Amino acid sequence: MNIKKILLIEPKAPGLHVYSAFSVPRLGLPLLARILRGRGYEVEVYMQEKESIPMDALRSADLIGVSSTTSTAVEAYKISQLARDMGKMVVMGGPHVTFEAEEAAGYCDVVVRGEGEITFPELIEALRAETDLSEVQGITYAIADGVVHTMGRALISDLDSLPAPDLSYVHVDKLRIVPIQTSRGCPHHCTFCTVTEMFGHKYRFRSTEHILDELQRYNGRRIFFVDDNFTAVPRRSVELLEQMIRRGIHLKTWSAQARVDIAHSPELLDLMHRTNCSRVYIGFESANPKTLERFNKKQNVDDIRECVAALHKSRISVHGMFVLGADDDTPETLRETIRFTDKTKIDTVQFLALTPLPGTQTTRELQESGRIITRDWSLYDGHHVVFRPTGMTPYQLHKAIYKGMLSFYSWRNAFSYAARFDEVNAFLRILGRRLVRKADRNSSGFATWLKRREAWLSDWAERRGFEFDQGSVRQILVRFKSKLKGETAQGETHQLRISSANELKSRAMFITLNGFIDRKRAKLIKRRIKKLDDGDRSAFVLDFRNVEEITPDAVNYLARKISKLRTIRMKLIGTKGSLKEKLSTLPRTVPNFELLDSLDVLRNTLPV
């Protein structure tokens, strides 16, 4: 296989997320780009959060690599499928596909599991030489009768054997904050976290000299150390900061993630202040002792108070990260956690819903108890409740999170910082409030779905004599699904499935039709279109490719209604037979719809 030009893509997250205002590229792709360029390949990196992917870049690439977290998986699969429709070889990697390799293998040619700095270049060489892929460790790929998982690859022990990522390869105008990694791995095994599963239980460090050489390139810039715990070994952090001072590396500001035990290192805190550390991000998770124990955090509430006080004494701001919805959480413990953030004077916070990310202990427990309510990966961002808590309904948890965030990012708190002439934190409170309100509006449809779902289950249980509570939901659903299957088997066999998906970048709404269409079902289609039209769609795409049969009445009805939807741009794929004939003869004085033969033709009309 001839491979010269490689395109690497980091897909965009769906909607707002906790770092929307200060997004930085993940370092995996820039690092791979530098390794591959060193081997003579042409490599481009696109961070979709910052810049759209040009169709020309997709068309000209010989191989496309897509990196995915769980919340970006849906977008990653769309990009991968689009590229494969163009006849491109697609390789996927990242945390999500590492743990969902068989799922991902249905959307791409090869999945790279775990760390990819050795596996990906080795895979490319195997593809070029057309040798047996089963010899490449750490990959998954589909074959005619199943899926092949090759032997796992060991973690990279010597991080200095890897070059520093080159961010100049990323298509972005300007990076306000430069990401730097100094270590991988974590010995702490928090039950909801994928880090230990992905990068191991041991810390692996780059040498101080290696890090300083990279930092020298960004002298005077803002830096974010992306390590899961930058201060894991205090004496190492002390050495790095002392060497920065000796070398004359003066960062404008820097920030990092740490744990509460940073409070026990006064020498380190002093050096952090002297080298312009502006903010530390810490996973406090909860003010409920039982929840901290369940999460295996190995810290208590007093540790949190001591940590915040020590950092403030060193004039370093604190960003507290909290995970809400554990089995020991109730509406009252959530309120107490939210009040706790004000009492301890934490500068900025994020309250996120416990999210069952693939590969974690939390996910295994929730799967076994049947409490995960959706596998729509675009909702796995911490801003949507995708499981049933035990101490409250999903809707109650969802509303508590947004109410808590709005309470924290209040005008009163913003003015309080402004009165103390703390302009940065005052600005962050105002910015946080704007982002939270926008996220709350964007998730209103999901919140309504959660509320209606709970009401429907409660009503269904009451009519059948169930005592409705969160523990009985699984039994209710099992009974309902069983009953539904029986009714379908005895009733009519003709069905229509209508599914819709919003493509964020192009603002197009895709409506996929599967099954049988008569006049009654044609009316359902029209109602779905009208319901989804919020005035901000670039186009509606109706996909008829999986329609088994359509009656003459339905043909006449759809043709008449589609031709009258003057304010909605319609693109119809896979129309055939009588429907295509009828649509083709309609007067087209207003070009409100187009008949397209294939998905390829459509893709050329919509931006990625």
C-alpha angles and dihedrals in degrees: 000000000000109000120172107132121051126188118201119196134193105196123224121256115245108259127323121347137177095276099037093119095048106028118169128185119262108245101230097085098043088050092050089047092056092047093049095044087053087059093052103263125135106238133182126182124205124192101198090201088068105029138015118247110248115229088227090061090054093046095049097047121099093201132016125206120197123190118203140191117190097264092049095046095099092053090043091054091049092052091045093050092047091052092048090050085059089054095254127147108243127198121187129199141160138091098301099051091042088066097031097041097143092051092049092047087069091063103040142029099247135011120211110210123207122343109008106191093101100024099052098052090043090051092051091052090050091050092049092049091041091228127154109293091206087078092063111091122224102025137114127201139165124249131183096275103030146316128309120216110189121208113291119258121236118246117264105265099190110052090181087069087072122075121237113269114261108223092187088080091065115094100234131123097227136344111223090191124032117215118221127182121205101168146012133212136035131226092206112092107206107184096231098044129097097196098094092044092050103035105021139251096276128076113243115194137199113226118264092242091053091052094045091053089055094044090051088066090058099043109155094018133113111261133196115195102215096198113129087235115012093182096045092126106030096198090055092050090048091053092049094050093045090051090049089058093046092049092049095243105159112184117198088226136328137198136187146173120261144158130251092261088076085088089072093063109073092167090055092047090052092051091047090056093045092052093051102259102174104179141009123207113214131181101227089158099183148001089218109099092207091053092049089053092048091050089051089233095152091216136094136214093264089056089057093051092047092049095051092047093049093049093047090049087057089049094247120137121233128223109195120204117203130186115205131194106054119152091260093052122102131173088266095051089049091053089048092051090051092049089047092062090058095044093052092046095234105181101219133001145184122209110200132179116248103261125201098226114188113266099029132115089237091058093050091051094048092046092051091052093045093237101131107104101189141017094200095133093201087071093054094093102105091255094086128057106231100171139048113259118210099227099049142003121278089248092053091051092047093052093043091056095052093041090052093049093049090047091052095043093050128146088242092059092044091053090047090060092042090054088056089050090245094143096171096056092040089054092047091052091052093044091046091053092051092049094046093050090049092048090048091054092046092052096046092102091053091047090052090051091052091050095047092045091055092047091049093050091047092050093046091050093047093052090052098044100256121144099232119223135129092269092058097048094092092052091049092051093047091051092046095049090049091051092046092053091051093050092049092051092052097039134056119326097209112095138164123210117199118191127175134197130183116221103212100201099049093030088227121146114219116205114189119199121201126179134002128354125200127161093277092053091043087060089053090054092051092048091050091053093050092046093052094046105103094162094254101085120118089203145338113235115202112196112203096168094108097043108122098192139355123196123229090246090054091048092054093045096048093045091051095046097043091052090054096052091096096160095051123074107222129197116186121199126195098009109162143162119009095355093056091046092050094047093046092058096050118109109259103198087134109042094218095142139037129199111222126187100206146012090249091063090049094050091058090059097050127064116238 
